[in-house]
Amino acid sequence: MDIGERIKILTEGAKYDVSCSSSGSRTTAKRGYLGSAAPHGVCHSFTADGRCISLLKILLSNKCVYDCLYCINRRTESIPRASLTPKELCELVIGFYKRNYIEGLFLSSAVEVSPNRTMETLAQTVQMLRTEYKFRGYIHLKGIPGADNELIDYASRWVDRISLNIELPSEKSLLLLAPQKKKEAILSPMRMLSQTYIASQIERPKIIKIPAGQTTQMIVGASPETDGQIMRLTQGLYDHYRLKRVYYSAYSPVTTNSLLPAVPPDLRREHRLYEADWLLRFYGYKAEELLPINRNLSLDLDVKSDWAINNFNMFPLEINTAPYELLLRVPGIGVRNAYRITEARKHGRLDRDALKKMRVVLKRAEYFVTINGKFFGAADTPHKIRNSLMGKSLSAPPPKYKQLGFFDEPLITGEF
């Protein structure tokens, strides 16, 4: 099999890993080296809904000894198999980079032979790319659960970001759908990486290990866990393992099994989980206040608005006196605008026009604030506000998107 066919197989097998984010790395250009991973260097990647990327997302091998029921690369699935050597992968990355096709690499692999053997090969690849090929661009490496912590730690020295995927939101589902993967085999290296990250900041603060941090991913909709359970797991990961991001991937029925749903979940569920995740990380919310453990997030209303309606006894807030922490709870007011409001009102009282100039989303905020004592909302009860906001939000499922790939036909045809 020639290398072109292998690349096609291995990029196709890698597209289900989510990696869309800013790099968060500080590595800049340097004479004699290739690439840069500064914050402006890499800010996109291919995601499951087809958004544009600038990372090469590829597997080193799709020859897997595991038989995870939801995975397209599982051992019993009848698909073409291929692998690359570390040198072939390095040549590919450098060739694509020099042609301006990519700005970085997302590297993963199926578990070939054993977790340790696979992790050792991945570590060899990223080490070779950094030292022999002088590549300073962004590298996101997917660690292999079950490999020795020492191997994962060694590999993390050469990359900007590393991920160890939770895969499923509960140990029960993991045992049912991926029996060869163990909860502790995933959490143990996470714990180790978080501890070494803290140690590196104390001992050598100018050289931070894993500069873009570690992440994880979980599949949503393949197992019966509620959004309440998922958000509590997410909260625990942020609190105890110092994760930079948790990614959510809507289950895609790429294989057939009686233990799996026959149809994918509504993509709005994935979107709402990202909204809730944002509130946890930047707005000071806790998982238990967003929703009960046995509930799912509303598909028809954004998470912040849904929370505000369910806690309507806190509102309306007077925009000219409410503290910053409460302004963050108002739908339509973000972190930046909450700060702007608290600064601007030091110089005088704010009116509706001032909020418009700040680009506060008044079509949501007006139901939860008063401005100089005046309420501008068209509805004043939780039920009416919910109906009004739902009329202004996306109430129909989003369109289906196709995952892009290197070998797709051009989307635009014809002559110019």
C-alpha positions as CSV (number, residue, x, y, z in Angstrom):
1,M,0.0,0.0,0.0
2,D,1.5,3.4,-1.0
3,I,1.8,6.2,1.4
4,G,-1.0,8.2,-0.2
5,E,-3.5,5.4,0.5
6,R,-2.2,5.1,4.1
7,I,-2.6,8.8,4.7
8,K,-6.2,8.7,3.5
9,I,-7.0,5.8,5.8
10,L,-5.3,7.3,8.8
11,T,-6.7,10.8,8.5
12,E,-10.2,9.3,8.0
13,G,-9.8,7.3,11.2
14,A,-8.6,10.3,13.2
15,K,-11.5,12.7,12.4
16,Y,-13.6,11.7,15.4
17,D,-11.2,13.2,17.9
18,V,-12.2,16.8,18.9
19,S,-9.4,19.3,19.1
20,C,-10.7,22.7,18.1
21,S,-9.2,25.4,20.3
22,S,-6.5,28.1,20.5
23,S,-3.1,26.6,21.0
24,G,-2.4,28.3,24.3
25,S,1.3,27.7,23.7
26,R,4.1,30.3,23.9
27,T,6.7,28.7,21.5
28,T,7.8,31.4,19.0
29,A,9.8,31.2,15.8
30,K,13.5,30.6,16.2
31,R,16.4,30.8,13.7
32,G,17.2,27.3,12.3
33,Y,13.9,25.9,13.3
34,L,10.5,25.5,11.6
35,G,7.2,26.7,12.8
36,S,5.7,28.6,15.7
37,A,3.0,27.8,18.3
38,A,2.5,31.3,19.7
39,P,-1.1,32.1,20.6
40,H,-1.8,33.5,17.2
41,G,-0.2,30.5,15.4
42,V,-2.9,27.8,15.7
43,C,-6.5,28.6,16.4
44,H,-8.5,26.1,14.4
45,S,-8.8,22.4,13.7
46,F,-11.2,20.1,12.0
47,T,-14.2,19.4,14.2
48,A,-17.1,17.0,13.7
49,D,-19.3,19.7,12.3
50,G,-16.9,20.5,9.5
51,R,-15.4,23.8,10.7
52,C,-12.1,24.8,9.1
53,I,-8.8,23.6,10.6
54,S,-5.1,24.2,10.3
55,L,-3.8,21.1,12.0
56,L,-2.9,17.8,10.4
57,K,-5.1,15.4,12.3
58,I,-3.9,11.8,11.8
59,L,-3.4,8.4,13.4
60,L,0.0,6.8,13.5
61,S,-1.8,3.5,13.2
62,N,-5.4,2.2,13.1
63,K,-4.5,-1.4,13.9
64,C,-6.2,-1.7,17.2
65,V,-6.1,-4.6,19.7
66,Y,-9.1,-3.1,21.6
67,D,-12.7,-3.7,20.7
68,C,-14.5,-0.6,21.9
69,L,-18.1,-0.9,20.5
70,Y,-18.4,2.7,19.5
71,C,-15.1,3.0,17.7
72,I,-14.6,2.8,13.9
73,N,-11.1,1.4,14.5
74,R,-12.0,-1.4,16.8
75,R,-10.4,-4.8,16.3
76,T,-13.5,-6.6,14.9
77,E,-14.5,-3.8,12.5
78,S,-13.9,-4.7,8.8
79,I,-12.0,-1.6,7.6
80,P,-8.7,-1.1,5.7
81,R,-5.7,-1.0,8.1
82,A,-2.6,1.0,7.8
83,S,0.2,2.6,9.8
84,L,3.1,5.0,9.4
85,T,6.6,4.9,10.8
86,P,7.8,7.8,12.9
87,K,10.1,9.0,10.1
88,E,7.3,8.8,7.5
89,L,5.0,10.9,9.8
90,C,7.7,13.5,10.4
91,E,8.4,13.8,6.7
92,L,4.7,14.2,6.1
93,V,4.3,17.0,8.7
94,I,7.3,18.9,7.5
95,G,6.3,18.6,3.8
96,F,2.7,19.8,4.6
97,Y,4.1,22.7,6.7
98,K,6.5,23.9,4.0
99,R,3.6,23.9,1.6
100,N,1.5,26.0,4.0
101,Y,-1.2,23.3,4.3
102,I,-0.9,23.1,8.1
103,E,0.3,25.0,11.1
104,G,0.5,22.1,13.6
105,L,-0.2,18.5,14.3
106,F,-2.8,16.5,16.2
107,L,-1.4,13.0,16.6
108,S,-3.2,10.0,17.9
109,S,-3.1,6.2,17.4
110,A,-5.0,3.0,17.8
111,V,-3.6,0.7,20.4
112,E,-1.3,-1.5,18.3
113,V,0.3,-4.5,20.1
114,S,0.0,-2.9,23.5
115,P,-0.5,0.5,25.2
116,N,3.2,0.7,26.1
117,R,4.4,-0.2,22.6
118,T,2.0,2.4,21.1
119,M,2.9,5.2,23.6
120,E,6.6,4.5,23.1
121,T,6.2,4.9,19.3
122,L,4.2,8.1,19.7
123,A,6.8,9.5,22.1
124,Q,9.6,8.6,19.6
125,T,7.7,10.4,16.8
126,V,7.2,13.7,18.6
127,Q,10.7,13.6,20.0
128,M,12.1,13.1,16.5
129,L,9.9,15.9,15.1
130,R,11.3,18.3,17.7
131,T,14.9,17.4,17.7
132,E,15.9,16.0,14.3
133,Y,13.4,18.0,12.2
134,K,13.6,21.2,14.4
135,F,9.8,21.6,14.3
136,R,8.5,24.3,16.7
137,G,4.9,24.3,15.6
138,Y,2.0,23.3,17.7
139,I,1.7,19.6,18.6
140,H,-1.3,18.1,20.3
141,L,-0.7,14.4,21.3
142,K,-3.3,11.9,22.4
143,G,-1.9,9.8,25.2
144,I,-2.7,6.1,25.5
145,P,-4.6,5.1,28.7
146,G,-3.0,2.0,30.2
147,A,0.6,3.0,29.2
148,D,3.1,3.5,31.9
149,N,3.1,6.9,33.4
150,E,6.8,7.3,32.7
151,L,6.2,7.0,29.0
152,I,3.3,9.5,29.0
153,D,5.4,11.9,31.1
154,Y,8.3,11.6,28.6
155,A,6.1,12.2,25.6
156,S,4.6,15.3,27.3
157,R,8.0,16.9,27.3
158,W,7.9,17.3,23.5
159,V,4.3,18.6,23.0
160,D,2.2,21.7,23.6
161,R,-0.9,19.8,24.7
162,I,-1.7,16.2,25.6
163,S,-5.1,14.6,26.0
164,L,-6.1,11.4,27.8
165,N,-9.7,10.7,26.8
166,I,-12.3,9.8,29.4
167,E,-14.4,8.5,26.4
168,L,-17.6,7.7,28.4
169,P,-19.1,9.7,31.4
170,S,-19.3,6.8,33.8
171,E,-17.3,3.7,34.8
172,K,-20.3,1.5,34.3
173,S,-20.6,2.6,30.6
174,L,-16.9,2.2,30.1
175,L,-17.0,-1.4,31.3
176,L,-20.0,-2.1,29.1
177,L,-18.8,-0.4,25.8
178,A,-15.0,-0.4,26.2
179,P,-14.2,-3.3,28.6
180,Q,-10.5,-3.2,27.9
181,K,-10.2,0.4,29.2
182,K,-10.1,1.1,32.9
183,K,-11.1,4.2,34.7
184,E,-8.0,4.4,36.8
185,A,-5.8,3.8,33.8
186,I,-7.2,7.1,32.5
187,L,-7.2,9.1,35.7
188,S,-3.8,8.0,37.0
189,P,-1.7,9.7,34.2
190,M,-4.1,12.7,34.3
191,R,-3.2,13.1,38.0
192,M,0.5,12.7,37.3
193,L,0.5,15.3,34.5
194,S,-1.4,17.8,36.7
195,Q,1.2,17.3,39.5
196,T,4.2,17.7,37.2
197,Y,2.6,20.8,35.6
198,I,2.3,22.4,39.0
199,A,5.8,21.4,39.9
200,S,7.2,22.9,36.7
201,Q,5.6,26.2,37.4
202,I,7.2,26.3,40.9
203,E,10.7,25.1,39.9
204,R,11.1,26.6,36.4
205,P,8.3,29.1,35.9
206,K,9.7,30.4,32.6
207,I,9.6,26.9,31.1
208,I,6.2,25.5,31.7
209,K,5.8,21.8,30.9
210,I,2.9,21.1,28.5
211,P,2.3,24.9,27.9
212,A,-1.2,24.4,26.5
213,G,-2.2,22.1,29.3
214,Q,-4.0,18.7,29.1
215,T,-7.5,18.0,27.9
216,T,-9.9,15.2,27.6
217,Q,-12.9,14.2,25.5
218,M,-16.1,12.3,26.3
219,I,-18.7,10.9,23.9
220,V,-22.2,12.2,24.5
221,G,-25.3,10.1,23.6
222,A,-23.7,6.6,23.3
223,S,-24.6,5.8,27.0
224,P,-27.5,6.8,29.2
225,E,-25.8,9.4,31.4
226,T,-27.7,12.7,31.9
227,D,-26.2,16.1,31.3
228,G,-26.3,16.6,35.1
229,Q,-24.0,13.7,35.5
230,I,-21.7,14.8,32.7
231,M,-21.4,18.4,34.2
232,R,-20.6,17.0,37.6
233,L,-17.8,14.9,36.1
234,T,-16.6,17.9,34.2
235,Q,-16.5,20.0,37.4
236,G,-14.5,17.3,39.1
237,L,-12.0,17.2,36.3
238,Y,-11.4,20.9,36.3
239,D,-11.2,21.0,40.1
240,H,-8.9,18.0,40.8
241,Y,-6.9,17.5,37.5
242,R,-6.3,21.0,36.3
243,L,-7.6,20.3,32.8
244,K,-7.5,23.1,30.3
245,R,-10.5,21.9,28.4
246,V,-13.1,19.1,28.4
247,Y,-14.4,18.4,24.9
248,Y,-17.8,16.8,24.1
249,S,-18.4,14.8,21.0
250,A,-21.9,13.8,20.0
251,Y,-22.1,10.1,19.4
252,S,-21.9,9.1,15.7
253,P,-23.2,5.6,14.9
254,V,-20.2,4.5,12.8
255,T,-20.6,0.9,14.0
256,T,-23.7,-1.3,14.6
257,N,-24.3,-3.0,18.0
258,S,-27.4,-3.7,20.0
259,L,-25.9,-1.9,23.0
260,L,-25.6,1.4,21.1
261,P,-28.2,3.9,19.9
262,A,-29.2,3.5,16.3
263,V,-29.4,7.2,15.7
264,P,-27.1,10.1,16.9
265,P,-28.3,12.6,19.5
266,D,-29.5,16.0,18.7
267,L,-26.4,18.1,18.0
268,R,-27.9,20.9,20.1
269,R,-27.1,18.7,23.2
270,E,-23.4,18.9,22.4
271,H,-23.8,22.7,21.9
272,R,-25.5,23.1,25.3
273,L,-22.9,21.2,27.1
274,Y,-20.2,23.5,25.7
275,E,-22.3,26.5,26.9
276,A,-22.5,24.9,30.4
277,D,-18.8,24.2,30.3
278,W,-18.1,27.9,29.5
279,L,-20.2,28.9,32.5
280,L,-18.2,26.6,34.7
281,R,-14.8,27.9,33.5
282,F,-15.4,31.7,33.2
283,Y,-18.6,32.7,35.0
284,G,-18.2,31.1,38.4
285,Y,-21.1,28.6,38.1
286,K,-21.1,25.2,39.7
287,A,-22.5,22.1,38.1
288,E,-25.0,21.4,40.9
289,E,-26.6,24.9,40.4
290,L,-26.9,24.6,36.6
291,L,-29.2,21.5,36.7
292,P,-30.1,18.5,38.9
293,I,-28.1,15.4,38.4
294,N,-31.0,13.5,36.8
295,R,-31.8,16.2,34.2
296,N,-30.7,17.2,30.7
297,L,-30.0,20.7,29.6
298,S,-32.8,22.4,27.6
299,L,-32.3,22.1,23.9
300,D,-34.5,25.1,23.1
301,L,-32.9,27.7,25.3
302,D,-29.3,28.6,26.1
303,V,-28.0,27.4,29.5
304,K,-27.6,30.8,31.1
305,S,-31.1,32.0,30.2
306,D,-32.6,28.7,31.4
307,W,-30.7,29.0,34.7
308,A,-31.9,32.6,35.1
309,I,-35.5,31.7,34.5
310,N,-35.3,28.8,37.0
311,N,-33.9,31.3,39.6
312,F,-36.1,34.2,38.7
313,N,-36.3,35.2,42.4
314,M,-32.9,36.8,42.0
315,F,-34.1,39.2,39.3
316,P,-34.5,41.8,38.1
317,L,-31.1,43.4,39.0
318,E,-30.6,47.2,38.8
319,I,-27.9,47.7,36.2
320,N,-26.4,50.7,38.0
321,T,-26.0,49.0,41.4
322,A,-25.7,45.2,40.9
323,P,-22.2,43.8,41.9
324,Y,-20.0,42.4,39.2
325,E,-20.6,38.8,40.3
326,L,-24.4,39.1,39.9
327,L,-24.0,41.0,36.5
328,L,-22.3,37.9,35.2
329,R,-25.5,35.9,35.9
330,V,-27.6,38.1,33.6
331,P,-28.2,36.5,30.2
332,G,-26.8,38.8,27.5
333,I,-24.0,40.2,29.7
334,G,-20.6,38.5,29.3
335,V,-17.4,38.8,31.3
336,R,-16.1,41.8,29.3
337,N,-19.4,43.7,29.4
338,A,-19.9,43.1,33.1
339,Y,-16.4,44.7,33.7
340,R,-17.3,47.6,31.4
341,I,-20.5,48.3,33.2
342,T,-18.8,48.4,36.6
343,E,-16.2,50.7,35.3
344,A,-18.5,53.0,33.3
345,R,-21.0,53.6,36.2
346,K,-18.1,55.1,38.3
347,H,-18.5,58.2,36.0
348,G,-22.3,58.4,36.0
349,R,-25.5,56.4,35.7
350,L,-26.0,54.2,32.7
351,D,-29.1,54.2,30.4
352,R,-30.3,51.9,27.7
353,D,-28.3,53.7,25.0
354,A,-25.1,53.2,26.9
355,L,-25.7,49.5,27.2
356,K,-26.4,49.3,23.5
357,K,-23.1,51.0,22.8
358,M,-21.4,48.4,25.0
359,R,-23.1,45.7,22.8
360,V,-25.0,44.2,25.7
361,V,-27.5,41.7,24.2
362,L,-30.5,43.5,25.4
363,K,-33.0,41.2,23.7
364,R,-32.1,38.7,26.5
365,A,-30.8,41.0,29.3
366,E,-33.9,43.3,29.3
367,Y,-36.0,40.5,31.0
368,F,-33.6,40.3,34.0
369,V,-32.5,43.9,34.7
370,T,-33.9,47.3,35.4
371,I,-32.2,50.5,34.1
372,N,-32.6,53.4,36.4
373,G,-35.5,51.6,37.9
374,K,-37.3,51.0,34.7
375,F,-38.1,47.5,33.4
376,F,-38.0,47.1,29.6
377,G,-38.9,43.5,29.1
378,A,-42.0,42.5,27.2
379,A,-42.7,39.8,29.7
380,D,-42.4,39.7,33.5
381,T,-43.1,36.1,34.6
382,P,-40.8,33.1,34.2
383,H,-43.3,31.3,31.9
384,K,-43.8,34.3,29.6
385,I,-40.1,35.1,29.5
386,R,-39.3,31.5,28.6
387,N,-41.8,31.5,25.7
388,S,-40.5,34.9,24.5
389,L,-36.8,33.9,24.6
390,M,-37.5,30.5,22.9
391,G,-39.2,32.5,20.1
392,K,-35.9,34.3,19.5
393,S,-33.6,31.3,19.8
394,L,-32.8,28.3,17.6
395,S,-35.7,26.0,18.1
396,A,-35.1,23.6,15.2
397,P,-32.2,21.1,15.0
398,P,-29.2,22.5,13.3
399,P,-28.4,21.3,9.8
400,K,-26.2,18.2,9.4
401,Y,-22.6,18.9,8.5
402,K,-20.1,16.7,6.7
403,Q,-16.7,16.2,8.2
404,L,-14.0,17.6,5.9
405,G,-10.9,15.7,4.9
406,F,-7.8,16.1,2.7
407,F,-9.3,13.9,0.0
408,D,-12.8,15.4,-0.4
409,E,-13.9,16.8,-3.7
410,P,-13.7,20.6,-3.9
411,L,-16.9,22.3,-2.6
412,I,-16.6,25.0,-5.3
413,T,-16.5,24.1,-8.9
414,G,-16.4,26.1,-12.2
415,E,-14.1,28.7,-13.7
416,F,-13.5,32.2,-12.5
